[in-house]
Amino acid sequence: MLGHRTYLAARDPAKAAEVRNFRIDLIHEAETLNESFNLQDGFTIADYAAHAFGVRISRKLGSDFA
């Protein structure tokens, strides 16, 4: 996701099951694991990004705060 900062939308199974936002500039190291997971049915990055920061975009009214 891009904006003023760049974010990674990912899961951290050690902390929570849901997708979370991680600021790329604050990640100092990462480890690749030999694991995988399935996204929740109906999950799309576009829908997630539209609601991830508490701001919704209405096609009729413009921007409003959640």
mmCIF file as Biopython writes it, N, C-alpha, C and O atoms, coordinates in Angstrom:
data_model
#
loop_
_atom_site.group_PDB
_atom_site.id
_atom_site.type_symbol
_atom_site.label_atom_id
_atom_site.label_alt_id
_atom_site.label_comp_id
_atom_site.label_asym_id
_atom_site.label_entity_id
_atom_site.label_seq_id
_atom_site.pdbx_PDB_ins_code
_atom_site.Cartn_x
_atom_site.Cartn_y
_atom_site.Cartn_z
_atom_site.occupancy
_atom_site.B_iso_or_equiv
_atom_site.auth_seq_id
_atom_site.auth_asym_id
_atom_site.pdbx_PDB_model_num
ATOM 1   N N  . MET A ? 1  ? 0.846   -1.169  0.000  1.0 0.0 1  A 1 
ATOM 2   C CA . MET A ? 1  ? 0.000   0.000   0.000  1.0 0.0 1  A 1 
ATOM 3   C C  . MET A ? 1  ? 0.889   1.229   0.000  1.0 0.0 1  A 1 
ATOM 4   O O  . MET A ? 1  ? 1.883   1.286   0.723  1.0 0.0 1  A 1 
ATOM 5   N N  . LEU A ? 2  ? 0.534   2.195   -0.799 1.0 0.0 2  A 1 
ATOM 6   C CA . LEU A ? 2  ? 1.352   3.390   -0.917 1.0 0.0 2  A 1 
ATOM 7   C C  . LEU A ? 2  ? 0.588   4.624   -0.474 1.0 0.0 2  A 1 
ATOM 8   O O  . LEU A ? 2  ? -0.635  4.691   -0.601 1.0 0.0 2  A 1 
ATOM 9   N N  . GLY A ? 3  ? 1.294   5.565   0.030  1.0 0.0 3  A 1 
ATOM 10  C CA . GLY A ? 3  ? 0.758   6.850   0.458  1.0 0.0 3  A 1 
ATOM 11  C C  . GLY A ? 3  ? 1.951   7.691   0.825  1.0 0.0 3  A 1 
ATOM 12  O O  . GLY A ? 3  ? 2.939   7.718   0.091  1.0 0.0 3  A 1 
ATOM 13  N N  . HIS A ? 4  ? 1.881   8.385   1.954  1.0 0.0 4  A 1 
ATOM 14  C CA . HIS A ? 4  ? 3.034   9.138   2.433  1.0 0.0 4  A 1 
ATOM 15  C C  . HIS A ? 4  ? 4.127   8.180   2.894  1.0 0.0 4  A 1 
ATOM 16  O O  . HIS A ? 4  ? 5.314   8.504   2.842  1.0 0.0 4  A 1 
ATOM 17  N N  . ARG A ? 5  ? 3.722   7.017   3.339  1.0 0.0 5  A 1 
ATOM 18  C CA . ARG A ? 5  ? 4.652   5.955   3.744  1.0 0.0 5  A 1 
ATOM 19  C C  . ARG A ? 5  ? 4.242   4.690   3.017  1.0 0.0 5  A 1 
ATOM 20  O O  . ARG A ? 5  ? 3.110   4.573   2.547  1.0 0.0 5  A 1 
ATOM 21  N N  . THR A ? 6  ? 5.159   3.748   2.927  1.0 0.0 6  A 1 
ATOM 22  C CA . THR A ? 6  ? 4.858   2.473   2.288  1.0 0.0 6  A 1 
ATOM 23  C C  . THR A ? 6  ? 4.643   1.423   3.365  1.0 0.0 6  A 1 
ATOM 24  O O  . THR A ? 6  ? 5.438   1.308   4.298  1.0 0.0 6  A 1 
ATOM 25  N N  . TYR A ? 7  ? 3.567   0.660   3.232  1.0 0.0 7  A 1 
ATOM 26  C CA . TYR A ? 7  ? 3.203   -0.346  4.218  1.0 0.0 7  A 1 
ATOM 27  C C  . TYR A ? 7  ? 3.148   -1.730  3.579  1.0 0.0 7  A 1 
ATOM 28  O O  . TYR A ? 7  ? 2.863   -1.875  2.391  1.0 0.0 7  A 1 
ATOM 29  N N  . LEU A ? 8  ? 3.421   -2.716  4.380  1.0 0.0 8  A 1 
ATOM 30  C CA . LEU A ? 8  ? 3.259   -4.113  4.020  1.0 0.0 8  A 1 
ATOM 31  C C  . LEU A ? 8  ? 2.030   -4.617  4.765  1.0 0.0 8  A 1 
ATOM 32  O O  . LEU A ? 8  ? 1.943   -4.471  5.985  1.0 0.0 8  A 1 
ATOM 33  N N  . ALA A ? 9  ? 1.084   -5.206  4.048  1.0 0.0 9  A 1 
ATOM 34  C CA . ALA A ? 9  ? -0.078  -5.836  4.676  1.0 0.0 9  A 1 
ATOM 35  C C  . ALA A ? 9  ? 0.256   -7.317  4.803  1.0 0.0 9  A 1 
ATOM 36  O O  . ALA A ? 9  ? 0.444   -8.004  3.799  1.0 0.0 9  A 1 
ATOM 37  N N  . ALA A ? 10 ? 0.330   -7.808  6.037  1.0 0.0 10 A 1 
ATOM 38  C CA . ALA A ? 10 ? 0.756   -9.189  6.263  1.0 0.0 10 A 1 
ATOM 39  C C  . ALA A ? 10 ? 0.230   -9.687  7.600  1.0 0.0 10 A 1 
ATOM 40  O O  . ALA A ? 10 ? -0.322  -8.927  8.396  1.0 0.0 10 A 1 
ATOM 41  N N  . ARG A ? 11 ? 0.412   -10.974 7.824  1.0 0.0 11 A 1 
ATOM 42  C CA . ARG A ? 11 ? 0.026   -11.577 9.094  1.0 0.0 11 A 1 
ATOM 43  C C  . ARG A ? 11 ? 1.265   -11.793 9.951  1.0 0.0 11 A 1 
ATOM 44  O O  . ARG A ? 11 ? 2.348   -12.068 9.433  1.0 0.0 11 A 1 
ATOM 45  N N  . ASP A ? 12 ? 1.102   -11.670 11.247 1.0 0.0 12 A 1 
ATOM 46  C CA . ASP A ? 12 ? 2.118   -12.030 12.227 1.0 0.0 12 A 1 
ATOM 47  C C  . ASP A ? 12 ? 1.445   -13.037 13.159 1.0 0.0 12 A 1 
ATOM 48  O O  . ASP A ? 12 ? 0.873   -12.650 14.178 1.0 0.0 12 A 1 
ATOM 49  N N  . PRO A ? 13 ? 1.510   -14.345 12.813 1.0 0.0 13 A 1 
ATOM 50  C CA . PRO A ? 13 ? 0.778   -15.363 13.570 1.0 0.0 13 A 1 
ATOM 51  C C  . PRO A ? 13 ? 1.119   -15.386 15.061 1.0 0.0 13 A 1 
ATOM 52  O O  . PRO A ? 13 ? 0.313   -15.851 15.867 1.0 0.0 13 A 1 
ATOM 53  N N  . ALA A ? 14 ? 2.280   -14.900 15.430 1.0 0.0 14 A 1 
ATOM 54  C CA . ALA A ? 14 ? 2.658   -14.876 16.847 1.0 0.0 14 A 1 
ATOM 55  C C  . ALA A ? 14 ? 1.836   -13.846 17.626 1.0 0.0 14 A 1 
ATOM 56  O O  . ALA A ? 14 ? 1.726   -13.943 18.848 1.0 0.0 14 A 1 
ATOM 57  N N  . LYS A ? 15 ? 1.258   -12.863 16.932 1.0 0.0 15 A 1 
ATOM 58  C CA . LYS A ? 15 ? 0.524   -11.795 17.610 1.0 0.0 15 A 1 
ATOM 59  C C  . LYS A ? 15 ? -0.977  -11.829 17.346 1.0 0.0 15 A 1 
ATOM 60  O O  . LYS A ? 15 ? -1.762  -11.553 18.252 1.0 0.0 15 A 1 
ATOM 61  N N  . ALA A ? 16 ? -1.392  -12.161 16.123 1.0 0.0 16 A 1 
ATOM 62  C CA . ALA A ? 16 ? -2.824  -12.149 15.799 1.0 0.0 16 A 1 
ATOM 63  C C  . ALA A ? 16 ? -3.068  -12.893 14.495 1.0 0.0 16 A 1 
ATOM 64  O O  . ALA A ? 16 ? -2.153  -13.077 13.692 1.0 0.0 16 A 1 
ATOM 65  N N  . ALA A ? 17 ? -4.302  -13.315 14.294 1.0 0.0 17 A 1 
ATOM 66  C CA . ALA A ? 17 ? -4.655  -14.061 13.083 1.0 0.0 17 A 1 
ATOM 67  C C  . ALA A ? 17 ? -4.997  -13.142 11.912 1.0 0.0 17 A 1 
ATOM 68  O O  . ALA A ? 17 ? -4.923  -13.555 10.755 1.0 0.0 17 A 1 
ATOM 69  N N  . GLU A ? 18 ? -5.374  -11.884 12.213 1.0 0.0 18 A 1 
ATOM 70  C CA . GLU A ? 18 ? -5.794  -11.002 11.130 1.0 0.0 18 A 1 
ATOM 71  C C  . GLU A ? 18 ? -4.605  -10.347 10.442 1.0 0.0 18 A 1 
ATOM 72  O O  . GLU A ? 18 ? -3.489  -10.340 10.961 1.0 0.0 18 A 1 
ATOM 73  N N  . VAL A ? 19 ? -4.871  -9.799  9.268  1.0 0.0 19 A 1 
ATOM 74  C CA . VAL A ? 19 ? -3.868  -9.059  8.502  1.0 0.0 19 A 1 
ATOM 75  C C  . VAL A ? 19 ? -3.625  -7.738  9.209  1.0 0.0 19 A 1 
ATOM 76  O O  . VAL A ? 19 ? -4.565  -7.083  9.659  1.0 0.0 19 A 1 
ATOM 77  N N  . ARG A ? 20 ? -2.362  -7.349  9.304  1.0 0.0 20 A 1 
ATOM 78  C CA . ARG A ? 20 ? -1.972  -6.103  9.970  1.0 0.0 20 A 1 
ATOM 79  C C  . ARG A ? 20 ? -1.119  -5.271  9.022  1.0 0.0 20 A 1 
ATOM 80  O O  . ARG A ? 20 ? -0.662  -5.769  7.993  1.0 0.0 20 A 1 
ATOM 81  N N  . ASN A ? 21 ? -0.905  -4.001  9.369  1.0 0.0 21 A 1 
ATOM 82  C CA . ASN A ? 21 ? -0.060  -3.101  8.588  1.0 0.0 21 A 1 
ATOM 83  C C  . ASN A ? 21 ? 1.308   -2.976  9.246  1.0 0.0 21 A 1 
ATOM 84  O O  . ASN A ? 21 ? 1.412   -2.793  10.458 1.0 0.0 21 A 1 
ATOM 85  N N  . PHE A ? 22 ? 2.354   -3.075  8.432  1.0 0.0 22 A 1 
ATOM 86  C CA . PHE A ? 22 ? 3.726   -2.912  8.908  1.0 0.0 22 A 1 
ATOM 87  C C  . PHE A ? 22 ? 4.393   -1.851  8.048  1.0 0.0 22 A 1 
ATOM 88  O O  . PHE A ? 22 ? 4.414   -1.967  6.822  1.0 0.0 22 A 1 
ATOM 89  N N  . ARG A ? 23 ? 4.941   -0.813  8.684  1.0 0.0 23 A 1 
ATOM 90  C CA . ARG A ? 23 ? 5.663   0.223   7.938  1.0 0.0 23 A 1 
ATOM 91  C C  . ARG A ? 23 ? 6.975   -0.351  7.436  1.0 0.0 23 A 1 
ATOM 92  O O  . ARG A ? 23 ? 7.782   -0.859  8.215  1.0 0.0 23 A 1 
ATOM 93  N N  . ILE A ? 24 ? 7.181   -0.268  6.136  1.0 0.0 24 A 1 
ATOM 94  C CA . ILE A ? 24 ? 8.386   -0.820  5.513  1.0 0.0 24 A 1 
ATOM 95  C C  . ILE A ? 24 ? 9.651   -0.191  6.086  1.0 0.0 24 A 1 
ATOM 96  O O  . ILE A ? 24 ? 10.640  -0.891  6.301  1.0 0.0 24 A 1 
ATOM 97  N N  . ASP A ? 25 ? 9.639   1.118   6.336  1.0 0.0 25 A 1 
ATOM 98  C CA . ASP A ? 25 ? 10.851  1.788   6.821  1.0 0.0 25 A 1 
ATOM 99  C C  . ASP A ? 25 ? 11.223  1.384   8.239  1.0 0.0 25 A 1 
ATOM 100 O O  . ASP A ? 25 ? 12.326  1.692   8.690  1.0 0.0 25 A 1 
ATOM 101 N N  . LEU A ? 26 ? 10.326  0.698   8.959  1.0 0.0 26 A 1 
ATOM 102 C CA . LEU A ? 26 ? 10.625  0.257   10.319 1.0 0.0 26 A 1 
ATOM 103 C C  . LEU A ? 26 ? 11.016  -1.225  10.399 1.0 0.0 26 A 1 
ATOM 104 O O  . LEU A ? 26 ? 11.351  -1.721  11.475 1.0 0.0 26 A 1 
ATOM 105 N N  . ILE A ? 27 ? 10.974  -1.918  9.278  1.0 0.0 27 A 1 
ATOM 106 C CA . ILE A ? 27 ? 11.382  -3.328  9.257  1.0 0.0 27 A 1 
ATOM 107 C C  . ILE A ? 27 ? 12.890  -3.385  9.061  1.0 0.0 27 A 1 
ATOM 108 O O  . ILE A ? 27 ? 13.410  -2.931  8.042  1.0 0.0 27 A 1 
ATOM 109 N N  . HIS A ? 28 ? 13.584  -3.942  10.036 1.0 0.0 28 A 1 
ATOM 110 C CA . HIS A ? 28 ? 15.047  -4.003  9.978  1.0 0.0 28 A 1 
ATOM 111 C C  . HIS A ? 28 ? 15.558  -5.360  9.538  1.0 0.0 28 A 1 
ATOM 112 O O  . HIS A ? 28 ? 16.669  -5.461  9.016  1.0 0.0 28 A 1 
ATOM 113 N N  . GLU A ? 29 ? 14.774  -6.400  9.738  1.0 0.0 29 A 1 
ATOM 114 C CA . GLU A ? 29 ? 15.142  -7.716  9.251  1.0 0.0 29 A 1 
ATOM 115 C C  . GLU A ? 29 ? 13.882  -8.554  9.105  1.0 0.0 29 A 1 
ATOM 116 O O  . GLU A ? 29 ? 12.869  -8.297  9.756  1.0 0.0 29 A 1 
ATOM 117 N N  . ALA A ? 30 ? 13.960  -9.544  8.256  1.0 0.0 30 A 1 
ATOM 118 C CA . ALA A ? 30 ? 12.832  -10.446 8.030  1.0 0.0 30 A 1 
ATOM 119 C C  . ALA A ? 30 ? 13.369  -11.842 7.805  1.0 0.0 30 A 1 
ATOM 120 O O  . ALA A ? 30 ? 14.510  -12.029 7.382  1.0 0.0 30 A 1 
ATOM 121 N N  . GLU A ? 31 ? 12.542  -12.804 8.092  1.0 0.0 31 A 1 
ATOM 122 C CA . GLU A ? 31 ? 12.927  -14.203 7.940  1.0 0.0 31 A 1 
ATOM 123 C C  . GLU A ? 31 ? 11.881  -14.891 7.072  1.0 0.0 31 A 1 
ATOM 124 O O  . GLU A ? 31 ? 10.681  -14.749 7.309  1.0 0.0 31 A 1 
ATOM 125 N N  . THR A ? 32 ? 12.333  -15.631 6.073  1.0 0.0 32 A 1 
ATOM 126 C CA . THR A ? 32 ? 11.432  -16.406 5.232  1.0 0.0 32 A 1 
ATOM 127 C C  . THR A ? 32 ? 11.209  -17.757 5.886  1.0 0.0 32 A 1 
ATOM 128 O O  . THR A ? 32 ? 12.164  -18.461 6.215  1.0 0.0 32 A 1 
ATOM 129 N N  . LEU A ? 33 ? 9.956   -18.116 6.071  1.0 0.0 33 A 1 
ATOM 130 C CA . LEU A ? 33 ? 9.598   -19.395 6.684  1.0 0.0 33 A 1 
ATOM 131 C C  . LEU A ? 33 ? 9.063   -20.342 5.619  1.0 0.0 33 A 1 
ATOM 132 O O  . LEU A ? 33 ? 8.546   -19.906 4.590  1.0 0.0 33 A 1 
ATOM 133 N N  . ASN A ? 34 ? 9.188   -21.600 5.866  1.0 0.0 34 A 1 
ATOM 134 C CA . ASN A ? 34 ? 8.659   -22.603 4.950  1.0 0.0 34 A 1 
ATOM 135 C C  . ASN A ? 34 ? 7.228   -22.937 5.371  1.0 0.0 34 A 1 
ATOM 136 O O  . ASN A ? 34 ? 6.912   -24.093 5.653  1.0 0.0 34 A 1 
ATOM 137 N N  . GLU A ? 35 ? 6.373   -21.928 5.411  1.0 0.0 35 A 1 
ATOM 138 C CA . GLU A ? 35 ? 4.985   -22.056 5.825  1.0 0.0 35 A 1 
ATOM 139 C C  . GLU A ? 35 ? 4.115   -21.277 4.851  1.0 0.0 35 A 1 
ATOM 140 O O  . GLU A ? 35 ? 4.601   -20.414 4.120  1.0 0.0 35 A 1 
ATOM 141 N N  . SER A ? 36 ? 2.838   -21.586 4.847  1.0 0.0 36 A 1 
ATOM 142 C CA . SER A ? 36 ? 1.901   -20.837 4.025  1.0 0.0 36 A 1 
ATOM 143 C C  . SER A ? 36 ? 0.563   -20.765 4.751  1.0 0.0 36 A 1 
ATOM 144 O O  . SER A ? 36 ? 0.356   -21.446 5.755  1.0 0.0 36 A 1 
ATOM 145 N N  . PHE A ? 37 ? -0.337  -19.944 4.241  1.0 0.0 37 A 1 
ATOM 146 C CA . PHE A ? 37 ? -1.679  -19.843 4.801  1.0 0.0 37 A 1 
ATOM 147 C C  . PHE A ? 37 ? -2.623  -19.423 3.687  1.0 0.0 37 A 1 
ATOM 148 O O  . PHE A ? 37 ? -2.191  -18.902 2.659  1.0 0.0 37 A 1 
ATOM 149 N N  . ASN A ? 38 ? -3.893  -19.650 3.895  1.0 0.0 38 A 1 
ATOM 150 C CA . ASN A ? 38 ? -4.927  -19.234 2.952  1.0 0.0 38 A 1 
ATOM 151 C C  . ASN A ? 38 ? -5.565  -17.951 3.466  1.0 0.0 38 A 1 
ATOM 152 O O  . ASN A ? 38 ? -5.813  -17.800 4.662  1.0 0.0 38 A 1 
ATOM 153 N N  . LEU A ? 39 ? -5.822  -17.045 2.557  1.0 0.0 39 A 1 
ATOM 154 C CA . LEU A ? 39 ? -6.527  -15.828 2.922  1.0 0.0 39 A 1 
ATOM 155 C C  . LEU A ? 39 ? -7.978  -16.164 3.221  1.0 0.0 39 A 1 
ATOM 156 O O  . LEU A ? 39 ? -8.505  -17.159 2.723  1.0 0.0 39 A 1 
ATOM 157 N N  . GLN A ? 40 ? -8.619  -15.342 4.027  1.0 0.0 40 A 1 
ATOM 158 C CA . GLN A ? 40 ? -10.030 -15.526 4.320  1.0 0.0 40 A 1 
ATOM 159 C C  . GLN A ? 40 ? -10.837 -15.415 3.039  1.0 0.0 40 A 1 
ATOM 160 O O  . GLN A ? 40 ? -10.489 -14.641 2.148  1.0 0.0 40 A 1 
ATOM 161 N N  . ASP A ? 41 ? -11.909 -16.180 2.943  1.0 0.0 41 A 1 
ATOM 162 C CA . ASP A ? 41 ? -12.784 -16.098 1.775  1.0 0.0 41 A 1 
ATOM 163 C C  . ASP A ? 41 ? -13.244 -14.662 1.569  1.0 0.0 41 A 1 
ATOM 164 O O  . ASP A ? 41 ? -13.679 -14.000 2.511  1.0 0.0 41 A 1 
ATOM 165 N N  . GLY A ? 42 ? -13.145 -14.187 0.336  1.0 0.0 42 A 1 
ATOM 166 C CA . GLY A ? 42 ? -13.592 -12.841 0.007  1.0 0.0 42 A 1 
ATOM 167 C C  . GLY A ? 42 ? -12.577 -11.739 0.256  1.0 0.0 42 A 1 
ATOM 168 O O  . GLY A ? 42 ? -12.846 -10.580 -0.059 1.0 0.0 42 A 1 
ATOM 169 N N  . PHE A ? 43 ? -11.402 -12.073 0.820  1.0 0.0 43 A 1 
ATOM 170 C CA . PHE A ? 43 ? -10.392 -11.044 1.100  1.0 0.0 43 A 1 
ATOM 171 C C  . PHE A ? 43 ? -9.827  -10.509 -0.206 1.0 0.0 43 A 1 
ATOM 172 O O  . PHE A ? 43 ? -9.447  -11.277 -1.090 1.0 0.0 43 A 1 
ATOM 173 N N  . THR A ? 44 ? -9.775  -9.179  -0.323 1.0 0.0 44 A 1 
ATOM 174 C CA . THR A ? 44 ? -9.065  -8.538  -1.429 1.0 0.0 44 A 1 
ATOM 175 C C  . THR A ? 44 ? -8.216  -7.419  -0.847 1.0 0.0 44 A 1 
ATOM 176 O O  . THR A ? 44 ? -8.629  -6.752  0.102  1.0 0.0 44 A 1 
ATOM 177 N N  . ILE A ? 45 ? -7.041  -7.211  -1.408 1.0 0.0 45 A 1 
ATOM 178 C CA . ILE A ? 45 ? -6.161  -6.151  -0.910 1.0 0.0 45 A 1 
ATOM 179 C C  . ILE A ? 45 ? -6.802  -4.778  -1.147 1.0 0.0 45 A 1 
ATOM 180 O O  . ILE A ? 45 ? -6.588  -3.856  -0.361 1.0 0.0 45 A 1 
ATOM 181 N N  . ALA A ? 46 ? -7.575  -4.637  -2.207 1.0 0.0 46 A 1 
ATOM 182 C CA . ALA A ? 46 ? -8.230  -3.358  -2.489 1.0 0.0 46 A 1 
ATOM 183 C C  . ALA A ? 46 ? -9.234  -3.015  -1.386 1.0 0.0 46 A 1 
ATOM 184 O O  . ALA A ? 46 ? -9.254  -1.885  -0.900 1.0 0.0 46 A 1 
ATOM 185 N N  . ASP A ? 47 ? -10.066 -3.979  -0.991 1.0 0.0 47 A 1 
ATOM 186 C CA . ASP A ? 47 ? -11.025 -3.732  0.092  1.0 0.0 47 A 1 
ATOM 187 C C  . ASP A ? 47 ? -10.306 -3.489  1.412  1.0 0.0 47 A 1 
ATOM 188 O O  . ASP A ? 47 ? -10.681 -2.600  2.176  1.0 0.0 47 A 1 
ATOM 189 N N  . TYR A ? 48 ? -9.274  -4.281  1.676  1.0 0.0 48 A 1 
ATOM 190 C CA . TYR A ? 48 ? -8.510  -4.107  2.919  1.0 0.0 48 A 1 
ATOM 191 C C  . TYR A ? 48 ? -7.897  -2.706  2.977  1.0 0.0 48 A 1 
ATOM 192 O O  . TYR A ? 48 ? -8.021  -2.016  3.989  1.0 0.0 48 A 1 
ATOM 193 N N  . ALA A ? 49 ? -7.242  -2.290  1.903  1.0 0.0 49 A 1 
ATOM 194 C CA . ALA A ? 49 ? -6.576  -0.985  1.868  1.0 0.0 49 A 1 
ATOM 195 C C  . ALA A ? 49 ? -7.585  0.153   2.017  1.0 0.0 49 A 1 
ATOM 196 O O  . ALA A ? 49 ? -7.280  1.181   2.621  1.0 0.0 49 A 1 
ATOM 197 N N  . ALA A ? 50 ? -8.786  -0.032  1.465  1.0 0.0 50 A 1 
ATOM 198 C CA . ALA A ? 50 ? -9.807  1.014   1.543  1.0 0.0 50 A 1 
ATOM 199 C C  . ALA A ? 50 ? -10.262 1.265   2.976  1.0 0.0 50 A 1 
ATOM 200 O O  . ALA A ? 50 ? -10.761 2.349   3.279  1.0 0.0 50 A 1 
ATOM 201 N N  . HIS A ? 51 ? -10.098 0.275   3.874  1.0 0.0 51 A 1 
ATOM 202 C CA . HIS A ? 51 ? -10.549 0.409   5.254  1.0 0.0 51 A 1 
ATOM 203 C C  . HIS A ? 51 ? -9.416  0.329   6.283  1.0 0.0 51 A 1 
ATOM 204 O O  . HIS A ? 51 ? -9.666  0.480   7.479  1.0 0.0 51 A 1 
ATOM 205 N N  . ALA A ? 52 ? -8.205  0.102   5.850  1.0 0.0 52 A 1 
ATOM 206 C CA . ALA A ? 52 ? -7.096  -0.190  6.757  1.0 0.0 52 A 1 
ATOM 207 C C  . ALA A ? 52 ? -6.709  0.964   7.673  1.0 0.0 52 A 1 
ATOM 208 O O  . ALA A ? 52 ? -6.182  0.731   8.761  1.0 0.0 52 A 1 
ATOM 209 N N  . PHE A ? 53 ? -6.953  2.177   7.265  1.0 0.0 53 A 1 
ATOM 210 C CA . PHE A ? 53 ? -6.496  3.313   8.050  1.0 0.0 53 A 1 
ATOM 211 C C  . PHE A ? 53 ? -7.634  4.139   8.608  1.0 0.0 53 A 1 
ATOM 212 O O  . PHE A ? 53 ? -7.419  5.278   9.024  1.0 0.0 53 A 1 
ATOM 213 N N  . GLY A ? 54 ? -8.838  3.595   8.628  1.0 0.0 54 A 1 
ATOM 214 C CA . GLY A ? 54 ? -9.971  4.279   9.227  1.0 0.0 54 A 1 
ATOM 215 C C  . GLY A ? 54 ? -10.593 5.353   8.359  1.0 0.0 54 A 1 
ATOM 216 O O  . GLY A ? 54 ? -11.421 6.128   8.838  1.0 0.0 54 A 1 
ATOM 217 N N  . VAL A ? 55 ? -10.212 5.418   7.089  1.0 0.0 55 A 1 
ATOM 218 C CA . VAL A ? 55 ? -10.788 6.390   6.165  1.0 0.0 55 A 1 
ATOM 219 C C  . VAL A ? 55 ? -11.501 5.621   5.069  1.0 0.0 55 A 1 
ATOM 220 O O  . VAL A ? 55 ? -10.934 4.708   4.469  1.0 0.0 55 A 1 
ATOM 221 N N  . ARG A ? 56 ? -12.739 5.991   4.813  1.0 0.0 56 A 1 
ATOM 222 C CA . ARG A ? 56 ? -13.500 5.342   3.758  1.0 0.0 56 A 1 
ATOM 223 C C  . ARG A ? 56 ? -13.669 6.318   2.614  1.0 0.0 56 A 1 
ATOM 224 O O  . ARG A ? 56 ? -13.745 7.528   2.824  1.0 0.0 56 A 1 
ATOM 225 N N  . ILE A ? 57 ? -13.727 5.794   1.409  1.0 0.0 57 A 1 
ATOM 226 C CA . ILE A ? 57 ? -13.984 6.610   0.234  1.0 0.0 57 A 1 
ATOM 227 C C  . ILE A ? 57 ? -15.382 6.279   -0.259 1.0 0.0 57 A 1 
ATOM 228 O O  . ILE A ? 57 ? -15.679 5.127   -0.577 1.0 0.0 57 A 1 
ATOM 229 N N  . SER A ? 58 ? -16.229 7.274   -0.321 1.0 0.0 58 A 1 
ATOM 230 C CA . SER A ? 58 ? -17.569 7.099   -0.841 1.0 0.0 58 A 1 
ATOM 231 C C  . SER A ? 58 ? -17.603 7.655   -2.256 1.0 0.0 58 A 1 
ATOM 232 O O  . SER A ? 58 ? -17.200 8.795   -2.486 1.0 0.0 58 A 1 
ATOM 233 N N  . ARG A ? 59 ? -18.076 6.868   -3.192 1.0 0.0 59 A 1 
ATOM 234 C CA . ARG A ? 59 ? -18.119 7.332   -4.584 1.0 0.0 59 A 1 
ATOM 235 C C  . ARG A ? 59 ? -19.073 8.505   -4.754 1.0 0.0 59 A 1 
ATOM 236 O O  . ARG A ? 59 ? -18.863 9.336   -5.638 1.0 0.0 59 A 1 
ATOM 237 N N  . LYS A ? 60 ? -20.122 8.599   -3.928 1.0 0.0 60 A 1 
ATOM 238 C CA . LYS A ? 60 ? -21.083 9.687   -4.059 1.0 0.0 60 A 1 
ATOM 239 C C  . LYS A ? 60 ? -20.657 10.936  -3.300 1.0 0.0 60 A 1 
ATOM 240 O O  . LYS A ? 60 ? -20.865 12.052  -3.775 1.0 0.0 60 A 1 
ATOM 241 N N  . LEU A ? 61 ? -20.053 10.753  -2.106 1.0 0.0 61 A 1 
ATOM 242 C CA . LEU A ? 61 ? -19.816 11.890  -1.227 1.0 0.0 61 A 1 
ATOM 243 C C  . LEU A ? 61 ? -18.362 12.314  -1.104 1.0 0.0 61 A 1 
ATOM 244 O O  . LEU A ? 61 ? -18.094 13.385  -0.559 1.0 0.0 61 A 1 
ATOM 245 N N  . GLY A ? 62 ? -17.411 11.521  -1.587 1.0 0.0 62 A 1 
ATOM 246 C CA . GLY A ? 62 ? -16.001 11.842  -1.410 1.0 0.0 62 A 1 
ATOM 247 C C  . GLY A ? 62 ? -15.479 11.119  -0.196 1.0 0.0 62 A 1 
ATOM 248 O O  . GLY A ? 62 ? -15.957 10.028  0.112  1.0 0.0 62 A 1 
ATOM 249 N N  . SER A ? 63 ? -14.518 11.680  0.502  1.0 0.0 63 A 1 
ATOM 250 C CA . SER A ? 63 ? -13.903 11.039  1.669  1.0 0.0 63 A 1 
ATOM 251 C C  . SER A ? 63 ? -14.678 11.366  2.939  1.0 0.0 63 A 1 
ATOM 252 O O  . SER A ? 63 ? -15.217 12.463  3.089  1.0 0.0 63 A 1 
ATOM 253 N N  . ASP A ? 64 ? -14.725 10.397  3.851  1.0 0.0 64 A 1 
ATOM 254 C CA . ASP A ? 64 ? -15.258 10.652  5.178  1.0 0.0 64 A 1 
ATOM 255 C C  . ASP A ? 64 ? -14.512 9.757   6.168  1.0 0.0 64 A 1 
ATOM 256 O O  . ASP A ? 64 ? -13.949 8.732   5.784  1.0 0.0 64 A 1 
ATOM 257 N N  . PHE A ? 65 ? -14.513 10.138  7.403  1.0 0.0 65 A 1 
ATOM 258 C CA . PHE A ? 65 ? -13.787 9.369   8.405  1.0 0.0 65 A 1 
ATOM 259 C C  . PHE A ? 65 ? -14.692 8.299   8.976  1.0 0.0 65 A 1 
ATOM 260 O O  . PHE A ? 65 ? -15.882 8.520   9.202  1.0 0.0 65 A 1 
ATOM 261 N N  . ALA A ? 66 ? -14.086 7.093   9.212  1.0 0.0 66 A 1 
ATOM 262 C CA . ALA A ? 66 ? -14.850 5.958   9.748  1.0 0.0 66 A 1 
ATOM 263 C C  . ALA A ? 66 ? -15.106 6.151   11.216 1.0 0.0 66 A 1 
ATOM 264 O O  . ALA A ? 66 ? -15.734 5.303   11.850 1.0 0.0 66 A 1 
#
